């Protein structure tokens, strides 16, 4: 198929949406599918998101999206985010009467409420409206599906995630005192958190835990300097990527995931793939991945969960993560798309081409 992806989140951003979609695209291309990615990086007029300047909001994008839509002639359209590009893509699809699918990567109402004085009820009204006409709203876990259905969604389907088990591998673990130790000189055990350093990630809950050894945070974001000032005992390493990031995961003793707004948490699987067990709250995402795995602990007492993880078997943790495949994730994505059937697709693009010709060569309306 020819698939158009419309997303407000794309490079140079580093987050779960970007990493998920880039890996899905790579897997789908190997399966023979063709993509057109519409993102803020595509020469749109943009403005920074208030309170989070790393995210750029594309403005006045609808005409450009429509032009790319007509030129690419997609079989399916997927809208990944609820931002300004997502809104423009949604409006275009509704105008053209072209089916589209959407995905719900972040608990958007809670995310907004954490940054602005906006009730979550307003946020749920918005996301219900945004996703209302989507053929299928893809969510990462069964508990997230249940939560959205409780909020009035009726078109939700499951779409799990995968992990790169070659990059995130136990062999990257560097023990204390060995050359290349990313936590050289820090008291053990190492409790690690990786992700955007931003208010919606609830990192303060991790930073305030009374744990032995050292708490380490890898990542950058708008809250970084504030947290450095407030928690001088926490070690902040900045952003790490690829092999360096995998080495950090593997060399830690426990990965702590305090977020309450993520719908899945790719970093959970990345930590597990290196053999590092995961401690998290009983929230959507962790509660779908961790219970019964012997690869981590969920508990409303995050400190207790972290300490319990110290006794878990790293080999068992790795084996559990090996069950998550990016190919299965990509296949589920394709299955969940809502493309036009082939006969309707042909008629649809014939109609679009006829309309374009009429715009280019309008009939002579002068009296003869």
C-alpha positions in Angstrom: 0.0 0.0 0.0 0.8 3.7 -0.3 0.6 5.1 3.2 0.6 8.8 4.2 1.7 9.4 7.8 0.8 12.8 9.3 2.6 13.5 12.6 3.4 16.5 14.8 6.2 14.4 16.3 9.3 13.7 14.2 13.0 14.2 14.1 14.9 15.9 15.6 12.6 15.1 18.5 13.5 11.9 20.3 10.4 10.2 21.9 8.3 7.1 21.8 6.1 8.3 18.9 9.1 9.0 16.7 11.0 5.9 17.5 7.9 3.7 17.1 6.9 5.1 13.7 10.4 5.1 12.3 10.8 1.4 13.2 7.3 0.6 11.8 8.1 2.4 8.6 11.4 0.5 8.2 9.6 -2.9 8.8 6.7 -2.0 6.4 9.1 -0.9 3.7 10.8 -4.3 3.9 7.2 -5.7 3.4 6.8 -3.6 0.2 4.7 -0.7 1.5 5.5 2.9 0.4 5.3 5.9 2.8 4.9 9.7 2.6 5.7 11.3 6.0 4.2 14.8 6.7 5.9 16.4 9.7 6.9 19.9 11.0 10.3 19.4 9.4 8.8 19.8 6.0 9.2 23.5 5.5 6.0 24.5 7.2 5.7 27.8 9.1 6.1 26.7 12.7 6.0 28.1 16.2 7.4 26.5 19.4 4.9 24.8 21.7 4.4 27.0 24.8 6.4 25.6 27.8 8.2 23.1 25.5 10.1 24.8 22.7 11.6 21.5 21.4 8.2 20.7 19.9 7.4 22.8 16.8 3.7 23.3 15.8 3.1 23.6 12.1 0.8 26.5 11.1 -1.5 27.0 8.1 -0.6 23.5 6.9 -3.8 22.3 5.3 -3.2 23.4 1.7 0.3 21.9 1.6 -1.0 18.6 3.1 -3.8 18.5 0.5 -1.3 19.1 -2.3 0.9 16.3 -1.1 -2.1 14.1 -0.6 -3.2 14.5 -4.2 0.4 14.0 -5.5 1.1 10.9 -3.5 -2.4 9.4 -3.9 -2.3 7.2 -0.7 -4.3 4.1 -0.2 -4.4 4.8 3.5 -3.8 7.9 5.8 -2.7 7.5 9.4 -2.7 10.5 11.8 -0.3 9.9 14.7 -0.8 13.0 16.9 -3.5 15.4 18.0 -1.5 18.6 17.3 -1.8 21.2 14.5 -0.7 18.9 11.7 -3.0 16.2 13.0 -5.9 18.7 12.9 -5.0 19.8 9.4 -4.8 16.2 8.2 -8.1 15.3 9.9 -9.9 18.2 8.3 -8.5 17.3 4.8 -9.6 13.7 5.1 -13.1 14.7 6.2 -13.4 17.2 3.4 -12.2 14.6 0.8 -14.3 11.8 2.4 -11.1 9.7 2.6 -11.0 7.2 5.5 -8.2 7.6 8.0 -6.8 5.9 11.2 -5.3 7.5 14.3 -3.2 6.4 17.2 -3.2 7.4 20.9 0.5 7.5 22.0 0.2 9.8 25.1 -2.5 10.3 27.7 -3.2 13.6 26.1 -5.6 15.1 28.7 -3.2 14.3 31.5 -0.3 15.6 29.5 -1.9 19.0 28.9 -3.2 19.2 32.5 0.3 18.7 33.8 1.5 21.7 31.8 -1.5 24.1 31.8 -4.4 24.8 34.2 -6.8 22.8 32.1 -9.2 20.2 33.5 -8.7 16.7 32.2 -12.4 16.6 31.4 -11.8 19.3 28.7 -8.9 17.3 27.3 -11.1 14.1 27.0 -13.8 16.2 25.2 -11.1 17.3 22.7 -9.6 13.8 22.1 -13.1 12.2 21.7 -13.9 14.8 19.1 -10.5 14.4 17.4 -10.7 10.6 17.1 -14.4 10.4 16.5 -14.3 9.8 12.8 -11.1 7.7 12.8 -11.8 4.2 11.4 -9.6 2.8 14.1 -7.8 4.4 17.1 -4.7 2.3 17.7 -3.6 2.0 21.4 -0.6 0.1 22.8 -2.2 -1.9 25.6 -5.5 -3.5 26.7 -5.8 -1.3 29.7 -5.4 1.8 27.6 -8.2 0.5 25.4 -10.4 0.0 28.4 -9.6 3.4 29.7 -10.6 5.1 26.5 -13.7 3.1 26.1 -14.7 4.2 29.6 -14.3 7.8 28.3 -16.7 7.2 25.5 -14.4 6.0 22.6 -16.0 3.2 20.5 -13.4 2.6 17.8 -10.3 1.5 19.7 -8.1 -1.4 18.7 -4.9 -2.8 20.2 -1.5 -2.2 18.6 1.5 -3.5 20.6 5.1 -2.4 20.4 8.4 -4.1 19.7 12.0 -3.8 20.8 15.4 -4.1 19.0 16.8 -7.1 20.8 20.1 -6.8 18.9 20.9 -3.2 19.9 19.5 -3.6 23.5 21.4 -6.7 24.6 22.8 -8.0 27.9 26.3 -8.3 26.3 26.5 -4.5 26.5 26.6 -4.6 30.3 29.8 -3.2 31.8 30.4 -4.2 35.4 31.6 -1.8 38.1 35.3 -1.0 37.7 35.6 -2.2 34.1 36.8 0.1 31.3 33.9 2.1 29.7 31.6 1.9 32.7 29.0 4.7 32.1 28.5 5.0 35.8 32.2 5.1 36.8 32.8 6.3 40.3 29.1 6.2 41.3 28.0 4.1 44.3 26.1 1.0 43.4 23.4 -0.2 42.9 22.4 2.0 39.9 18.8 3.0 39.6 18.2 4.4 36.1 15.6 6.5 34.4 15.7 7.3 30.7 13.4 9.7 28.8 12.4 13.3 28.2 13.1 15.4 31.3 9.6 17.0 31.4 6.9 17.6 33.9 4.5 15.0 32.5 7.1 12.2 33.0 6.7 12.5 36.8 10.5 12.3 37.3 10.3 14.0 40.7 8.7 10.8 42.0 11.9 8.9 41.1 14.3 11.6 42.2 12.7 11.7 45.7 12.9 8.0 46.4 15.1 6.9 49.3 17.2 4.3 47.6 20.7 2.8 48.2 23.4 3.5 45.7 22.8 6.2 43.0 19.8 7.5 41.0 20.8 8.3 37.4 18.7 10.2 34.8 19.6 10.0 31.1 17.8 12.5 28.8 17.2 16.1 28.2 14.1 18.3 28.3 12.6 21.6 29.6 12.7 20.5 33.3 16.4 19.5 33.3 17.9 22.5 34.9 15.2 22.8 37.5 15.6 19.1 38.6 19.4 19.5 38.7 19.0 22.4 41.2 16.4 20.5 43.3 18.1 17.1 43.4 21.9 17.6 43.6 22.3 14.0 44.8 20.9 12.7 41.5 23.4 12.1 38.6 22.2 13.6 35.3 24.1 12.3 32.2 22.3 14.2 29.5 21.1 12.5 26.3 22.5 9.2 25.1 21.8 7.4 21.9 22.1 4.0 20.2 25.0 1.9 21.6 25.8 4.4 24.4 22.1 4.4 25.5 22.0 0.6 25.3 25.1 0.4 27.4 23.5 2.6 30.1 20.4 0.4 30.1 22.5 -2.8 30.4 24.9 -1.5 33.0 22.2 -0.3 35.4 20.8 -2.6 38.1 17.2 -1.4 38.0 15.2 0.7 35.6 12.6 3.0 37.2 9.7 4.2 35.2 7.6 6.7 37.2 5.5 8.1 34.3 1.7 8.1 34.7 1.0 9.6 31.2 2.6 7.2 28.8 0.4 4.7 27.1 3.1 2.1 26.8 6.7 3.1 27.5 9.2 1.8 24.9 12.0 2.2 27.4 10.5 -0.5 29.6 11.1 -3.1 26.8 14.5 -1.6 26.0 15.6 -2.0 29.6 14.3 -5.5 29.8 16.0 -6.5 26.6 19.3 -5.7 28.2 18.4 -7.8 31.2 17.7 -4.8 33.5 14.4 -5.3 35.5 11.8 -2.5 35.6 10.1 -0.9 38.6 6.9 1.1 37.8 3.6 2.4 39.1 0.4 0.4 38.6 -0.5 2.5 35.5 -1.5 1.8 31.9 1.5 0.5 30.0 3.4 -1.0 33.0 0.4 -3.0 34.2 0.0 -4.6 30.7 3.7 -5.5 30.3 5.1 -6.3 33.8 2.8 -8.4 35.9 3.6 -12.1 35.7 6.8 -11.5 33.7 9.3 -11.9 36.5 11.0 -9.1 34.6 9.9 -6.2 36.9 7.6 -5.1 39.6 4.6 -2.7 39.6 3.5 -1.2 42.9 1.9 2.0 44.2 5.0 2.1 46.4 7.7 2.8 43.8 10.5 2.6 46.3 9.4 -0.9 47.3 9.2 -1.9 43.6 12.7 -0.6 43.0 14.2 -2.5 45.9 12.4 -5.7 45.0 13.7 -5.6 41.4 17.3 -6.0 42.8 16.5 -9.6 43.4 15.1 -10.5 40.0 17.0 -12.7 37.5 18.5 -10.7 34.6 18.4 -13.7 32.3 14.7 -14.2 32.8 14.2 -10.5 32.2 16.0 -10.7 28.8 14.0 -13.8 27.8 10.7 -12.1 28.4 11.7 -9.0 26.2 12.6 -11.3 23.3 8.9 -12.0 22.9 8.2 -8.5 21.6 8.8 -8.2 17.8 8.9 -5.1 15.6 7.7 -7.1 12.7 4.6 -8.2 14.6 4.1 -4.5 15.5 4.3 -3.4 11.9 1.9 -6.2 10.7 -0.6 -5.2 13.3 -0.3 -1.6 12.2 -1.0 -2.5 8.6 -4.0 -4.7 9.6 -5.4 -1.8 11.6 -5.3 0.7 8.7 -8.5 1.8 7.1 -7.8 2.0 3.4 -10.3 2.5 0.6 -11.2 -0.8 -1.1 -9.5 -1.1 -4.5 -12.6 -0.3 -6.7 -13.6 2.7 -4.6 -10.0 3.8 -4.5 -9.8 4.0 -8.3 -13.0 6.0 -8.5 -11.8 8.3 -5.7 -8.6 9.3 -7.5 -10.4 9.6 -10.8 -12.7 12.1 -9.1 -9.7 14.0 -7.6 -7.9 14.2 -11.0 -11.1 15.5 -12.7 -11.5 18.2 -10.0 -7.9 19.3 -10.5 -8.3 19.6 -14.3 -11.4 21.7 -13.8 -9.4 24.0 -11.5 -6.6 24.3 -14.0 -8.9 24.7 -17.0 -12.2 26.3 -15.9 -15.0 26.2 -18.4 -15.6 29.4 -20.4 -18.7 31.0 -18.8 -19.0 33.9 -21.2 -22.1 34.2 -23.3 -21.5 33.0 -26.9 
